[in-house]
Structures are given as C-alpha cells and as structure tokens.
Amino acid sequence: MADLKPGIAGMQTHVPEELRTEPVFQPRPVIIAIAMVGIALSLFQLYSAGVRPLGLFYQRSIHLAFIMALAFLMFPVFGPRRKRGVIGWLIDAVFLVAAVASGAYLVINLDAIIARAGFWSQLDIFMGIVTTVAVLEASRRAIGLGMTIIGAVAILYALAGPRGALPWLGEWMPGILSHRGNSIDRLVGQLYLGQEGIFGLPLGVAATYIFVFVLFGAFLEVTGAGRFFIDLAYAATGRKAGGPAKAAVLASAGMGSISGSAIANVVTTGAFTIPLMKRLGYRPAQAGGIEAAASTGGQITPPLMGAGAFLISEFTRTPYIDIVMVSIFPAVLYLGTVYLFVHLVAMKAGMKGMSAAELPVVRQVLAAGWQFIVPLVVLVWLLVNNVSPMRVGFWAIMSVIAVTLLRAGFEMVFLDPRRGRPLTAARVTEAVSRGIALFFEALALGARNAVAVSIACAVAGIIVGVVGLTGLGLKFSSMMVAFSGGNIVLALILVLLASLVLGLGLPVTAAYIVLIVLVGPALSSEFGIPLLIAHLVVFWYSQDSNVTPPVALAGFAGAAIAGAKPMETSVQAWKFAKGLYLIPAFMVFNPEIIMGGPLPYVIWTGAVAILALVCFAAALEGWLFTRMDLISRVLVVPATIGVFYPMFAVEVAGAALLLGIVAFNWWRSRNPDPEAAPSR
C-alpha cells in the first residue's frame, strides 16, 4: 500500500513499554525455540481443523501441552525483564518437562485411563497434580496473579470440609458455602481425568474454534489487512467533523475481527487515531477514552467477538451462526453510540475534518487491499451454510493464503513489467522466500496470540470443575436471589459489580466463564431471563473491566499512548462506553431484539432503543443539534427508564417524551442564541 497518502498509511504502530507482553531479555536460541514451538502448534491445529479431526482428549491435551510449553518459554519464572540465570533455567526446564508430560501421558495412556474410570492409579493422580500445578504456574506468568489465586482458592475450597483432605479449613466456611469436602484423588479425577475440569468445555473451545480464528487473524495481520481496515475507515470518515475519532470507531470494529483483544486494538489503531484526534482538538484524555471505548466495541462485534461467540455457542447449544446474527444489532447499537458521542463532542467544540491531502483515497485503498475482503466473504458464506466453525476457520485461512498468492503473482507477472520491473528468476526467488517467511511468521504469531486465552480457559476449567463438584453454583444462585430480593434490576447491578471485581484479576474471557457458571443458573431459572440473553448480558458486562475505573485496562493503554492521566482517560472511556451497560439491560426487558417476535414489534423495539441511546448520549454530553438546557437533560433519564420498562404504555410514553426533547432541541437549533455557540 505504498501508494497511499503518507498521513495515515506511513505511520508506525507504537506499543508502549508498559503494555508489552513479550519478554525483554530473550537469548536468540529461546526466540528460535518459541517460533518453532508456535509453528508446530499452528500446524497441528491446521491439521486437526482441516485434515483429520481428533478425539476430545487428544485434541485438548496436545493443545494444552504446546500452549504451556510456549508460556514457559515466553515468560521466564522471575519475570520478563530479568534474565533467567542458572536457577531460573532449572525451574523452567522442570515446568517444560511437566508441560510435555501432561499431554503425552494422556495421549499414550488414554485407553487404559478410560478402562479404569473412577479407579485411578497413583501415577494418574501424580500426573494430575503435576498438570494442575503447571497450569497455575503458566497462568501466573502469562495472565497474572489474580487468575492464579482464584484457581488456587477454588482448589482449597474443594478440599475443605469434614470429608475432605482439609477438614480444618471447612470450619472457617460460612454456613451457605460449606460442603462435605473432597479427597485429593476425587478432586484430581475431576480436574485432570474428567470432562468438567482442565480439559473441559472452556479449553475445548479454545483448542478448536478460538485458536483457528486467532490464527486466521494472524494471517490477516501479517498480510496487511489491519492497515487496510484502518485506511478504509479513514477514507470513509476522515473529512467529517471529528474524522479520526470516527475512524477509530470503525477501524476498531474491523480490527476486533482480527485481534480478539481490546488492549491490542488500542495499541494498534490507537497509534494512528489518538495523535490525529489530539491534533484536531480532542483533549488527550478524550482521545484515549474514545479509542478505549471503540476498541472494547471490537470485542462484542461479530464474527469473532473476542472468542466469546464460540463460548456462548457451546454453553447454550446454539449454532454459532445464530450467535453471530443476533449479536449484529446490539453491536451496531454500541458502536453507533460511541460514534454519536464522538460526533457530539466534535460539533460541541466546532471541530472540522481532515483535508483531502491528509487522507487516503477510497478507490486507492480498495485497489490496494480488495483481496482482504474475500476471506471475510468466504467466512460468512461457509457459516451461513452451517459448516463447522473449526472447518470455517481452516478454509478462511486457506483463502487468505490463496488471495495473497494470487494478488502477488498477478502484480509480479502482469503489472510490474509495465512499471519497468521485468520478471526475473531473482525476483521470483525473493518473492517465494518472502512468502514462506510470512507464512511461518503468521503461524508463530497466531500461536503466541493464543497463549493467554488458552491458559485462561484451562484455569477457568479448574474453577468450573470445582463449582460442579461442590455445588457452588447453586449456592451463588441462592445468595444472588437473597441479596437482590428477587428484583431483576438489583440482580443485574450485582452481576455488573461482580464482573468488575472479577475484571481486577481475570481476562475478559475468563471473567465471563466464571461469572456465567456462578450466576447464569439464577438469571435463567430464578429471574426468567432466556438462556441466550443471560449469556449475552454476562458477556457484555464482563467487558466493563476494559473501560470502568479503577480497572479500565483498555483505558490505561489509551492513556499511555495519549500522554494523559490514566484515571481521567478511564473516566472518559467509561462515559463513551455507556452502551455497554444500557444495551444488555435493554436485551433483558425487550428480549424481542434477540429472540425475535412479530415484525412490527421488533422494528418498534429497535427504533426506541436507538432513540433512547441517542438521547442518553446527548444528555451526558449536553449537546443535541445545539447546547441542551438542564431541564431537557434531566427529563431524558425518566424517559429512558420508561423506554426500558416492560409495559407497552409506559414504553410509548417514554418514547414520546424523548421525541419531544429531540424536537424541542431541533427547534432551538433553528433559533440560535449566543450561549449555544460551539466552544472548545
């Protein structure tokens, strides 16, 4: 894309030092080993996805062995910024052996283990303990102490009780949390040798669907699709008021299909968008907050949804394509709300767009990167035809490789000779070498990108296994009903608070798994929320650690790039991401937008949702066509509550009040007064 305008395409992505996950001190042999293990893992996944599917335990155990080996190579025992030393290498060598042995033992002895189900040998128990410790240590290195501590506490909880290995610990349990306890053999049998522990559903999804789509994203990334989406967003919106901020919203939605991480979105698209937003007049904290809110939107945007779509599909037994389809409108609502906030801020401050000379041209962008649209079309077409998501990911990767080769070959054979670059053996050799290098780079990158989510799913499997073994989920459901008094609004607030607390130490995917296991039964059975909507609500609320102070991980990333105060930036991100809290509540009280219903009522529900979000955003920002007066801003609150209220007459009254506020502010904009003039 060298022919694009340098104002956008020529900029370089910068990842702040404090946000880097790659080790600082890595000898060259270790770097080579990481690449080789990553390539081997990706090739194994491609083989099992497109050539020969493997059995449940074979697939998951081999996957986890590779992932843990990568984690122990990438993240030294004493931290990424310290050299390993002799002691460090000895410890890491032990854990590397444990990682390989954990998978090899199951693969070699699987038939014998199944034959003696329930009557485990001492070697079975020993290997289960080794694997559990290795998973927790890999979690500490790749994710952090929070997830590791929760996993360790879950294990201690399972052993506590009068019949457990730690009866004394059971005496400290509150009555509602007490249980009979479990022996080490029974716990290990659940966590290592059963289908509800480490190798349970979360890791199963990570080892199949999630990995292959992460790998698909890596192939798009190394072939330049990320820059194509960013340039396309700039070309479409750059001339409008607040153009770079609007481009950030669109580009983050596109990049969300590639990265699967809000922080990765921030450091990728934010490196382009944040400096340009600041140049146009957005305050640094605003620029960082907009990027954080937009990047969070990438995690709820189909088809990938930060790996959430696959997990929701498996948990609810709903076809993946159905999850994608029902998630489109809520995602559009969220991204539209962020886009509207950006527009209101720009209009309020009297901002202008960028000049044409600073922007890429749509025609040139499409000419340079049209091939990146083909894999997405292939992906959607296969999903619509009910092909397995794992096989869809495989063929999507193959399509990326195919269109990249065809594009490169066409340019080299037909276009370059017209530009004065004749086809020669040296150029063909160079192109082939470059293509092979990119292929292996994508394989290694995809494996590295999957480490955190796979480790998180393995530890989540420990938690899920303990919940099933002890009945903790039912106890949490009882507590939730008791604390909320049966009030569904209070219950949703409790879920939101719980997701924020879990977000202090867990990645989004893990927070969703843990929370849905604990509160999902209560939301469905006690409060009558449809199962699919309950999962979507918990998944959306699990994203709040990206934008809600004091956690706000994506907000902190945006602050680092913008040069703003982290907490101020997080507050801005929290404001711009208000749809993250309102839209799930709207799903609960208006399930038609997810579950369907009579067409006129579905259209009505969607229309009032848009109206409520527009007015709520305008009230928060204080601008709608012109500066809003205090009375209009205050009236938006009860009107929005009315729209959410599950009674049609109240809903109509709320919508009428909102329309009246919109009409009044439009009338005021046609009769301007000096105080309503834009100001910076």
C-alpha positions in Angstrom: 0.0 0.0 0.0 2.9 2.2 -0.7 0.9 4.4 -3.0 -1.4 5.7 -0.2 -1.1 9.1 1.3 1.6 9.1 4.0 -0.5 11.0 6.5 -2.1 7.7 7.5 -0.5 4.7 5.9 3.0 5.9 6.6 2.6 6.0 10.4 4.2 3.3 12.5 2.5 1.3 15.3 4.0 2.1 18.7 3.3 -0.2 21.7 4.1 1.5 25.0 6.8 -0.2 27.1 4.5 -0.9 30.0 2.0 -2.7 27.7 4.4 -5.1 26.0 3.9 -8.7 26.8 6.9 -10.0 25.0 10.0 -10.8 27.2 12.7 -8.1 27.2 15.6 -10.4 27.8 15.4 -13.4 25.5 18.5 -15.1 24.0 18.4 -15.9 20.3 18.1 -19.7 20.9 15.0 -19.1 23.1 13.4 -16.8 20.4 14.0 -19.6 17.8 12.5 -22.2 20.2 9.4 -20.0 20.8 9.0 -19.7 17.0 9.5 -23.4 16.4 7.0 -24.5 19.1 4.5 -21.9 17.9 4.8 -23.1 14.3 4.4 -26.7 15.3 1.3 -25.9 17.4 -0.3 -24.0 14.5 0.5 -26.7 12.0 -1.1 -29.3 14.4 -4.2 -27.1 14.8 -4.5 -26.7 11.0 -4.1 -30.5 10.6 -6.8 -31.2 13.1 -9.1 -28.5 11.8 -9.0 -29.3 8.1 -7.4 -32.7 7.5 -8.2 -35.1 10.4 -10.2 -34.1 13.4 -9.0 -35.7 16.6 -10.8 -37.0 19.7 -11.7 -34.8 22.6 -8.9 -35.6 25.0 -6.3 -36.0 22.2 -7.0 -32.5 20.8 -7.2 -30.7 24.1 -4.3 -32.4 25.9 -1.9 -31.9 22.9 -3.0 -28.3 22.6 -2.5 -27.5 26.3 0.9 -29.2 26.3 2.0 -26.9 23.4 0.5 -23.8 25.0 2.1 -24.4 28.4 5.5 -25.0 26.7 5.1 -21.7 24.9 4.2 -19.9 28.1 7.2 -21.2 30.0 9.5 -20.2 27.1 8.0 -16.8 26.6 7.7 -15.8 30.3 10.7 -16.6 32.5 10.0 -17.7 36.1 11.4 -14.4 37.6 9.6 -12.1 35.2 10.0 -10.9 31.6 12.5 -8.1 32.5 15.0 -10.3 34.3 17.5 -12.8 32.9 16.7 -16.4 33.8 20.1 -17.4 35.2 21.0 -21.0 36.2 18.3 -21.3 38.8 15.7 -19.8 36.5 16.6 -22.2 33.7 16.4 -25.2 36.1 12.9 -24.2 37.2 11.8 -23.5 33.7 13.2 -26.8 32.5 11.2 -28.7 35.1 8.0 -26.9 34.1 8.7 -27.5 30.4 9.1 -31.2 31.1 5.8 -31.1 33.1 4.0 -29.4 30.2 5.1 -32.0 27.7 4.5 -34.9 30.1 0.9 -33.6 30.9 -0.2 -34.1 27.3 2.0 -37.1 26.5 0.7 -39.1 29.5 -3.0 -38.7 28.4 -2.3 -39.4 24.7 -0.2 -42.6 25.4 -2.5 -44.0 28.2 -5.9 -42.7 27.3 -7.5 -46.1 26.6 -6.2 -47.5 29.9 -7.4 -44.5 31.8 -10.9 -44.8 30.3 -10.9 -48.5 31.1 -10.2 -47.8 34.8 -12.5 -44.8 35.1 -13.1 -43.9 38.7 -10.3 -46.3 39.9 -7.3 -44.1 39.3 -3.8 -45.3 39.7 -1.2 -43.4 41.8 0.5 -42.4 38.7 -2.7 -40.9 37.3 -3.1 -38.9 40.5 0.5 -37.8 40.4 0.3 -36.6 36.8 -2.9 -34.8 37.6 -1.2 -32.9 40.4 1.7 -32.1 38.1 -0.6 -30.8 35.4 -2.7 -28.7 37.8 0.4 -27.0 39.3 1.8 -26.4 35.8 -1.4 -24.8 34.6 -1.5 -22.5 37.6 2.2 -21.5 37.1 1.6 -20.9 33.4 -1.4 -18.7 34.5 0.8 -16.7 36.9 3.3 -16.0 34.1 1.0 -15.4 31.1 -2.0 -13.8 32.8 -1.1 -12.6 36.3 -1.6 -13.5 40.0 -5.3 -12.7 40.0 -6.4 -15.7 37.9 -3.9 -18.0 39.6 -5.0 -17.1 43.1 -8.7 -17.7 42.2 -7.8 -21.1 40.8 -5.8 -22.0 43.9 -8.6 -20.8 46.2 -11.0 -22.9 44.2 -8.9 -26.0 44.8 -8.6 -25.3 48.5 -12.3 -24.8 48.7 -12.9 -28.2 47.1 -10.7 -29.9 49.6 -12.3 -28.1 52.6 -15.0 -29.9 54.6 -15.5 -32.8 57.1 -14.8 -35.5 54.5 -12.2 -33.5 52.5 -8.4 -33.5 52.6 -8.5 -30.2 54.6 -11.3 -30.7 57.2 -9.9 -27.9 59.4 -10.4 -25.4 56.6 -14.1 -26.3 56.3 -14.6 -25.0 59.8 -13.9 -21.5 58.6 -16.6 -21.6 55.9 -19.8 -19.6 56.3 -22.8 -21.9 56.5 -24.1 -21.3 53.0 -20.7 -22.1 51.5 -20.0 -25.2 53.5 -19.9 -28.6 51.8 -18.7 -32.1 52.7 -15.3 -31.7 51.1 -13.4 -33.9 48.7 -10.3 -36.1 48.8 -7.3 -35.3 46.6 -8.0 -38.4 44.5 -11.6 -37.3 43.8 -10.5 -33.7 43.0 -7.7 -34.8 40.7 -10.1 -37.2 39.0 -12.5 -34.3 38.3 -9.8 -31.8 37.2 -7.4 -33.9 35.2 -9.2 -37.1 34.2 -12.7 -35.9 33.7 -14.6 -33.7 31.1 -15.5 -30.9 33.6 -12.1 -29.8 34.7 -8.9 -28.6 33.0 -9.8 -30.3 29.7 -13.5 -29.3 29.9 -15.6 -27.1 27.7 -13.6 -23.8 28.0 -10.3 -25.4 26.9 -12.2 -27.4 24.3 -13.5 -24.2 22.7 -10.0 -22.6 23.0 -8.3 -25.7 21.4 -10.6 -25.7 18.4 -12.7 -22.7 17.4 -10.8 -19.9 19.2 -7.3 -21.0 18.1 -8.1 -21.4 14.4 -9.8 -17.9 14.3 -6.9 -16.3 16.2 -4.6 -17.9 13.6 -6.9 -16.5 10.9 -6.4 -13.1 12.4 -2.7 -13.6 12.5 -2.6 -14.4 8.8 -4.7 -11.2 8.1 -2.4 -9.2 10.2 0.9 -10.2 8.6 -0.5 -9.8 5.1 -1.5 -6.2 5.9 -5.3 -6.4 6.5 -5.1 -4.4 9.7 -3.7 -1.3 7.9 -6.3 -1.9 5.1 -9.2 -1.6 7.5 -7.7 1.4 9.2 -7.1 3.2 5.9 -10.6 2.3 4.7 -12.1 3.8 7.9 -10.1 7.0 7.4 -11.0 7.3 3.8 -14.7 6.9 4.7 -14.9 9.3 7.7 -11.8 11.5 7.7 -13.4 14.6 6.1 -16.2 14.7 8.6 -16.1 16.6 11.9 -14.0 14.6 14.3 -13.0 12.3 11.5 -10.1 10.5 13.2 -12.3 9.7 16.2 -15.0 8.3 13.9 -12.4 6.3 12.0 -11.2 4.9 15.4 -14.7 3.5 16.0 -15.0 1.9 12.5 -11.4 0.6 12.4 -11.7 -0.9 15.9 -14.9 -2.8 14.8 -12.9 -4.2 11.9 -9.8 -4.9 13.9 -11.9 -6.6 16.5 -12.4 -9.4 14.0 -8.6 -9.8 13.9 -7.1 -9.1 17.3 -9.6 -10.5 19.8 -8.3 -8.1 22.4 -9.4 -4.6 23.4 -5.9 -3.7 24.5 -4.4 -5.0 21.2 -7.0 -2.9 19.4 -6.0 0.2 21.4 -2.2 -0.1 20.8 -2.8 -1.0 17.1 -5.5 1.5 15.9 -4.7 4.0 18.7 -1.2 4.5 17.4 -2.8 6.1 14.4 -6.0 7.6 15.7 -5.0 9.1 19.1 -2.4 11.6 17.8 -4.7 12.7 15.0 -7.6 13.2 17.4 -5.4 15.3 19.6 -4.3 17.4 16.6 -8.0 18.1 15.7 -8.8 19.4 19.2 -9.8 16.4 21.3 -8.3 16.6 24.8 -5.7 13.8 25.4 -7.9 12.1 27.9 -10.8 12.3 25.4 -8.8 10.8 22.6 -7.5 7.9 24.8 -11.0 7.3 26.1 -12.6 7.3 22.7 -10.1 4.7 21.5 -10.6 2.5 24.5 -14.4 2.6 24.2 -14.2 1.9 20.4 -11.7 -0.9 20.9 -14.0 -2.5 23.5 -16.7 -2.5 20.9 -14.5 -4.7 18.7 -14.9 -7.4 21.4 -18.7 -7.5 21.0 -18.7 -7.2 17.2 -19.3 -10.4 15.2 -18.0 -12.7 13.9 -15.2 -13.3 16.5 -16.4 -11.2 19.5 -13.1 -11.8 21.3 -13.7 -15.5 21.3 -17.0 -15.0 23.2 -19.2 -16.1 20.3 -17.7 -19.6 20.4 -18.1 -20.0 24.1 -21.7 -18.7 24.1 -22.5 -21.1 21.3 -21.1 -24.1 23.2 -22.6 -23.2 26.6 -26.1 -22.5 25.2 -26.0 -25.2 22.5 -27.0 -22.5 19.9 -25.5 -22.7 16.4 -22.5 -20.3 16.0 -24.1 -18.5 13.1 -27.2 -17.8 15.2 -24.9 -16.2 17.9 -23.3 -14.0 15.2 -26.7 -13.0 13.7 -28.4 -12.0 16.9 -25.2 -10.1 18.0 -25.1 -7.8 15.0 -27.8 -5.3 16.0 -26.6 -4.9 19.7 -23.0 -4.4 18.4 -24.3 -1.7 15.9 -26.1 0.0 18.8 -23.0 0.1 20.9 -20.7 1.3 18.1 -23.3 3.8 17.0 -23.5 5.2 20.5 -19.7 5.7 20.6 -19.8 7.2 17.1 -22.6 9.6 18.3 -20.6 10.6 21.3 -17.6 11.4 19.0 -19.9 13.4 16.7 -21.4 15.4 19.6 -18.0 16.2 21.1 -16.8 17.4 17.7 -19.9 19.5 17.0 -19.9 21.0 20.5 -16.3 22.1 20.0 -16.8 23.2 16.4 -14.2 20.8 15.1 -13.6 20.2 11.4 -12.5 17.2 9.4 -9.1 16.5 7.9 -8.2 17.8 4.5 -8.2 15.5 1.4 -4.5 15.8 1.1 -4.0 14.1 4.5 -6.3 11.2 3.8 -6.1 8.1 1.6 -8.5 7.8 -1.3 -11.2 5.1 -1.1 -10.5 3.9 -4.6 -6.8 3.6 -4.0 -7.4 1.8 -0.7 -9.7 -0.7 -2.3 -7.4 -1.2 -5.2 -4.5 -2.0 -2.9 -6.4 -4.2 -0.5 -9.6 -5.6 -2.0 -8.3 -9.1 -1.5 -8.7 -8.9 2.2 -12.5 -8.7 1.7 -12.6 -12.1 0.0 -11.7 -14.2 3.1 -14.4 -12.4 5.1 -16.9 -13.2 2.4 -15.7 -16.9 2.4 -16.1 -17.0 6.2 -19.6 -15.6 6.2 -20.7 -17.9 3.3 -19.4 -21.0 5.0 -21.1 -20.1 8.3 -24.4 -19.4 6.6 -24.1 -22.9 5.0 -23.8 -24.4 8.5 -20.2 -25.6 8.1 -18.4 -26.3 11.4 -16.7 -23.2 12.8 -13.4 -25.1 13.1 -13.6 -26.0 9.4 -14.7 -22.5 8.6 -11.6 -21.1 10.2 -9.4 -23.5 8.3 -10.9 -22.6 4.9 -10.8 -18.9 5.8 -7.0 -19.2 6.4 -6.6 -21.1 3.2 -8.5 -18.3 1.4 -6.1 -15.6 2.9 -3.2 -17.6 1.6 -4.8 -18.1 -1.8 -5.8 -14.5 -2.4 -2.4 -13.2 -1.2 -0.6 -15.5 -3.6 -2.9 -14.6 -6.5 -2.5 -10.9 -5.9 1.3 -11.1 -5.6 1.5 -13.3 -8.6 -0.7 -11.1 -10.7 1.3 -8.0 -9.8 4.6 -9.7 -10.5 3.6 -11.2 -13.8 1.3 -8.6 -15.4 1.6 -5.2 -13.6 5.3 -4.9 -12.6 6.6 -5.3 -16.1 4.5 -2.3 -17.2 6.1 -0.4 -14.3 9.6 -1.1 -15.6 10.3 -4.1 -13.3 10.6 -7.2 -15.5 10.0 -10.7 -14.2 13.3 -12.4 -13.4 14.4 -15.5 -11.6 15.9 -13.4 -8.8 12.7 -11.6 -8.2 10.7 -14.9 -8.2 13.1 -16.4 -5.7 12.9 -13.3 -3.5 9.1 -13.4 -3.6 8.9 -17.1 -2.8 11.3 -16.6 0.2 9.3 -13.6 1.4 6.0 -15.6 1.1 7.4 -18.6 3.1 8.7 -16.2 5.7 5.3 -14.5 6.1 3.6 -17.9 6.3 5.8 -19.1 9.2 5.6 -15.7 10.8 1.8 -15.9 10.8 1.9 -19.5 12.3 4.2 -18.3 15.1 2.2 -15.1 15.7 -1.1 -17.0 15.9 0.3 -19.4 18.5 1.7 -16.6 20.6 -1.5 -14.7 20.5 -3.5 -17.7 21.7 -1.4 -18.4 24.8 -3.2 -16.1 27.2 -6.7 -17.1 26.2 -5.9 -20.9 26.3 -4.3 -20.7 29.7 -7.2 -18.6 31.0 -9.6 -21.3 29.7 -7.6 -24.0 31.4 -7.7 -22.3 34.7 -11.4 -21.5 34.2 -11.8 -25.3 33.7 -10.4 -25.7 37.2 -13.0 -23.3 38.6 -15.8 -24.8 36.6 -14.8 -28.3 37.8 -14.8 -27.2 41.4 -18.2 -25.5 41.0 -19.6 -28.7 39.7 -18.0 -30.9 42.3 -19.1 -28.7 45.3 -22.5 -27.3 44.1 -21.1 -23.8 44.4 -23.2 -22.5 41.5 -26.4 -23.3 43.3 -25.2 -21.6 46.4 -24.3 -18.5 44.5 -27.7 -18.5 42.9 -29.3 -18.6 46.3 -27.2 -15.8 47.5 -28.0 -13.7 44.5 -31.7 -14.1 44.9 -31.4 -13.3 48.6 -29.3 -10.2 48.1 -31.5 -8.8 45.3 -34.7 -9.6 47.0 -36.0 -11.1 43.7 -35.6 -7.7 42.0 -34.2 -8.2 38.5 -32.7 -4.7 38.3 -30.8 -5.3 41.5 -29.7 -8.6 40.2 -28.3 -7.0 37.1 -26.4 -4.5 39.2 -25.0 -7.3 41.3 -23.8 -9.1 38.1 -22.2 -5.8 36.9 -20.4 -5.3 40.2 -19.3 -8.9 40.2 -17.9 -8.6 36.7 -16.0 -5.5 37.7 -14.4 -7.3 40.7 -13.5 -10.3 38.6 -12.0 -8.0 36.0 -9.5 -6.9 38.6 -7.6 -10.2 38.1 -9.1 -12.0 35.2 -9.1 -11.5 31.4 -12.5 -10.8 29.8 -13.0 -14.4 28.5 -12.2 -16.0 31.9 -14.4 -13.5 33.8 -17.3 -14.4 31.5 -16.8 -18.1 32.1 -16.5 -17.8 35.8 -19.4 -15.4 36.1 -21.8 -17.4 33.9 -21.1 -20.6 35.8 -21.9 -18.8 39.1 -24.8 -16.6 38.3 -26.1 -18.0 35.0 -28.5 -20.5 36.6 -30.1 -17.8 38.8 -30.6 -15.4 35.9 -32.3 -18.1 33.8 -34.3 -20.1 36.4 -35.0 -17.5 39.2 -35.4 -14.3 37.1 -36.8 -15.9 33.9 -34.2 -14.4 31.6 -33.9 -16.5 28.4 -30.7 -18.5 28.5 -29.1 -16.9 25.4 -29.8 -13.4 26.7 -28.4 -14.3 30.1 -25.1 -15.3 28.4 -25.0 -12.2 26.3 -25.7 -10.0 29.3 -22.9 -11.6 31.3 -20.5 -11.5 28.3 -21.2 -7.8 27.7 -20.8 -6.9 31.4 -17.6 -8.9 31.5 -16.1 -6.3 29.1 -16.5 -3.5 31.7 -13.0 -4.0 33.1 -11.7 -2.5 29.9 -13.4 0.9 30.5 -14.6 1.2 34.1 -12.4 2.8 36.7 -10.5 1.8 38.7 -9.7 -1.2 36.4 -10.1 0.1 32.8 -7.2 -1.8 31.2 -8.0 -0.5 27.7 -8.4 3.0 29.2 -4.9 2.7 30.7 -3.5 1.6 27.3 -5.1 4.6 25.6 -3.8 7.0 28.3 -0.2 5.7 27.7 -0.4 6.5 24.0 -2.3 9.8 24.5 0.1 11.0 27.2 -2.9 11.6 29.5 -3.6 10.7 33.1 -4.8 7.1 33.4 -7.7 7.7 35.7 -9.0 10.8 33.7 -8.8 8.8 30.5 -10.6 5.9 32.1 -13.5 8.2 33.2 -13.8 9.4 29.6 -13.8 5.8 28.3 -16.5 4.9 30.9 -18.6 7.8 29.6 -18.2 6.9 25.9 -18.9 3.2 26.6 -22.3 3.8 28.3 -23.9 1.5 25.7 -22.0 -1.4 27.4 -24.3 -1.0 30.4 -27.6 0.1 28.8 -27.8 -2.3 25.9 -27.7 -5.5 27.9 -30.4 -4.2 30.2 -32.5 -3.4 27.1 -32.0 -7.0 26.0 -33.4 -8.2 29.3 -36.5 -6.0 29.3 -37.0 -6.2 25.5 -35.9 -9.7 24.5 -37.5 -9.4 21.1 -34.3 -7.7 19.7 -32.5 -11.0 20.4 -35.2 -13.7 20.4 -37.4 -12.3 17.7 -41.1 -11.8 17.5 -43.8 -10.1 15.4 -42.0 -7.9 12.8 -43.8 -4.7 13.7 -43.0 -5.0 17.4 -39.3 -6.0 16.6 -39.0 -2.8 14.4 -40.6 -0.7 17.1 -38.3 -2.1 19.8 -35.2 -1.5 17.7 -36.4 2.1 16.9 -37.0 3.1 20.5 -33.6 1.5 21.5 -31.9 3.8 19.0 -33.9 6.8 20.2 -33.1 6.1 23.9 -29.4 5.7 23.3 -29.2 8.9 21.1 -31.0 10.9 23.8 -29.0 9.5 26.6 -25.7 10.2 24.9 -26.8 13.7 24.1 -27.9 14.3 27.7 -24.5 13.1 29.0 -22.6 15.3 26.6 -25.0 18.3 26.8 -25.4 18.7 23.1 -28.1 17.7 20.6 -28.3 20.0 17.5 -27.4 22.7 19.9 -26.4 23.0 23.6 -29.1 21.2 25.7 -30.7 23.0 28.6 -30.7 21.4 32.1 -34.4 20.5 32.1 -34.1 18.6 28.8 -31.0 16.7 30.1 -32.8 15.7 33.3 -36.0 14.6 31.6 -34.0 12.2 29.4 -33.4 10.0 32.5 -37.1 9.1 33.3 -37.9 8.9 29.6 -35.1 6.4 29.1 -36.3 4.4 32.1 -39.8 4.4 30.6 -38.5 3.0 27.3 -36.8 0.2 29.2 -39.9 -0.5 31.3 -41.6 -3.8 30.3 -45.0 -2.3 29.8 -46.1 -1.1 26.4 -48.0 2.0 27.5 -45.0 3.2 29.6 -42.7 2.5 26.8 -44.8 4.6 24.4 -44.9 7.4 26.9 -41.1 7.3 27.3 -40.6 7.3 23.6 -43.0 10.2 23.1 -41.1 12.3 25.8 -37.8 11.6 24.1 -39.2 12.6 20.7 -40.5 15.8 22.3 -37.0 16.5 23.7 -35.4 15.9 20.3 -38.0 18.2 18.6 -37.5 20.9 21.1 -33.7 20.9 20.7 -34.1 20.9 17.0 -36.3 23.9 17.2 -33.8 25.7 19.5 -31.0 24.9 16.9 -33.1 26.7 14.3 -33.5 29.7 16.6 -29.9 30.0 17.9 -28.8 32.0 20.9 -25.3 33.2 21.7 -24.9 30.7 24.5 -25.4 27.7 22.2 -22.4 28.6 20.0 -19.7 25.8 19.8 -16.8 26.3 22.1 -13.6 24.5 22.8 
